Amino acid sequence: MAYRARKLGVLAAVGALLAGAAGCSSGGDSKTVEVVVGYQSKTINTVTAGTLLRARGYFEQQLADLGGQDGRHYRVVWQDYDAGAPITAQMLADKIDIGSMGDYPLLINGSRAQAAGGPGTRLVSVTGYNLLGGLNSVVVPKDSPAHTLADLKGKKVSSSVGSASDGTLVQALARAGVAEADIQKQNQQPAVGASALKAHSVDALAQFVAWPAAVVFAGDGRLLYDGSALGRPTLHGVVVRQKFGTAHPDVVRAFLRAQDAATRDLNQHPLAAAQTVAEATGLPPEVVYLYNGPNGIATFATALDPRLLETLRTDVPFLTSVGVLKALDLDRFTDPSYLGDSGVTDGEPARITGTDPVCARPVTDPALAGELWYEGEQTTRPAADPTCLLKAVKAGTGRLRAAYVPDTATGTRWFADQDWWVRDGDAFKPFTTEDGAKAYLAAHPAATALTYRQALDAS
């Protein structure tokens, strides 16, 4: 920690010296350009602009090519943070040039940069997104008496104030009839909140990827609320300090080409990408793959999708109403020109394909398809639907690392052994939350609730 503090202090000092040099470094050598990238290594749906990008060296490769054309030398400085807020603070101080963060932090970034005057910052690409909001969740201890969000009234809830997940929490509570003032919100970094939940010093943890699944996978909690139930898209994206972008547009375009390479890498080789991210972050690879795998909770692309931009537009008045934003010109903040000039075109997202080895039929429906990851195997096994997945687990042909299956109602991919299961005729249906299972049971009186073990035995 002391080393990191000294390192950041040095970088801050260097940044101050360089503030008037438009990104040039090395004692005033105009042929050397330093690029400072702020990222969140453990925020899994930013890995194509951070952890995976850094591990693969795609940005450095692009800059080497650029240097071969313009005769300059480019040096990348990577700075890792737990959340988006400190990245914004460093960008406003002209100490970070390119950063990645979630939707609410992005809007706060743009608002504060515009309020400060000058060129401001620009949203230039998307990293990972979920059209229903499944990237944010609320977990509680496994022995918690809470069954719904309404049960958190009066309870201590750990959240990173101003984060994407905090926004989901506030809106979800309102929908459940609970005012934000009715909970005891603890403003904590994700790792601190996860430790607090394990120690039972808070009653719930509201966080973004990959913290909810990491807590559940470790056996320290269960999912109380799946952000997909909110039905509002959530995303992470890349923001650029416009002063730097104006001085070095080719560097920004090089970054976006590198991000595109990382995105294609992840979509074409999701298991290998998840293992690389796990090695770099210390997160369990099974947790990383839950989000980054085919049909994962996060979809990875670079385009500024109109559906996502419209969500940001509707988020602005909400954030203004709760006092987080004063004002934001979203049209000025959003800049697709860098992406358009970079020549990037998104490829297809990763999907589960192949033939189910147990049910002996092709895997065709992403709303039903699951996966099984066995110890010692370099590929996963597909499951055509939840019933076939249960049969495969029951067959027990190896040590199972993880089984992934989509929620029947929302499609959120989750660990099969942590789901709530329902039997409806011959079909077995998984749900990420007790709420979801109860809603299905209420609408289908003939269906019955099962534990995971009961579902396995009955499959």
SULVENPE-V365207 format. One record per backbone hydrogen bond with DSSP energy under -0.5 kcal/mol. CO is the residue of the C=O (numbers start at 1). NH is the residue of the N-H. If there is no record, write none. Layout:
BEGIN
co->[CO,CO]
nh->[NH,NH]
END
This chain:
BEGIN
co->[1,2,3,4,5,6,7,8,9,10,11,12,13,14,15,16,18,18,19,21,23,25,26,28,29,31,31,32,33,34,35,35,36,36,36,37,37,38,39,39,40,42,43,44,45,46,47,47,47,50,51,52,53,53,57,58,59,60,61,62,63,64,65,66,66,67,73,75,76,77,79,83,84,85,86,87,88,89,90,90,91,97,98,99,101,102,103,104,105,106,107,108,109,110,111,112,114,120,120,122,122,123,125,127,128,129,130,130,132,132,133,135,136,137,138,138,139,140,141,148,149,150,152,155,155,156,156,157,158,159,159,160,163,164,165,166,167,168,169,170,171,172,173,174,177,179,180,182,183,184,185,186,186,189,190,191,192,193,194,195,196,196,197,204,205,205,206,207,208,210,211,212,213,214,215,215,216,222,225,225,226,227,228,234,235,236,237,238,238,239,240,240,241,241,242,243,244,248,248,249,250,251,252,253,254,255,256,257,258,259,260,261,262,263,264,265,269,270,271,272,273,274,275,276,277,278,284,284,285,286,287,288,288,289,290,291,293,299,302,303,305,305,306,307,308,309,310,311,312,313,314,315,316,317,318,319,319,320,328,329,330,333,336,337,338,339,339,340,350,354,356,356,361,362,364,365,365,370,371,372,372,373,373,374,381,382,383,385,386,387,388,389,390,391,392,393,398,399,402,403,404,405,407,412,414,415,416,419,420,421,422,422,423,424,427,429,430,431,433,434,435,436,437,438,439,440,444,448,450,451,452,453,454,455,456]
nh->[5,6,7,8,9,10,11,12,13,14,15,16,17,18,19,19,21,23,22,24,34,29,29,30,32,33,73,25,75,36,37,77,38,97,98,39,79,100,41,81,43,44,46,47,128,49,50,52,53,54,55,56,57,58,61,62,63,64,65,66,67,68,69,69,70,71,33,35,78,37,39,87,88,89,90,91,92,93,95,96,94,241,38,239,237,106,107,108,109,110,111,112,113,114,115,116,117,242,243,124,240,335,238,301,236,299,133,234,231,232,136,209,227,207,224,225,205,222,144,151,152,153,155,157,184,203,204,186,206,161,188,163,167,168,169,170,171,172,173,174,175,176,178,177,179,182,183,154,185,157,187,159,188,193,194,195,196,197,198,199,201,202,200,158,139,207,160,137,211,214,215,216,217,218,220,221,219,140,138,227,229,230,231,130,103,127,101,124,125,99,122,242,244,245,246,247,248,251,252,253,254,255,256,257,258,259,260,261,262,263,264,265,266,267,268,269,273,274,275,276,277,278,279,280,281,282,287,288,289,290,291,291,292,293,297,298,296,129,126,305,308,309,310,311,312,313,314,315,316,317,318,319,320,321,322,324,325,323,330,333,334,123,340,341,342,343,344,343,295,363,360,361,356,364,366,368,369,383,404,374,381,401,402,377,372,357,370,389,390,391,392,393,394,395,396,396,400,375,373,416,371,414,411,407,405,418,419,421,431,450,424,429,448,427,424,422,408,420,437,438,439,440,441,442,443,444,447,423,421,455,456,457,458,459,459]
END
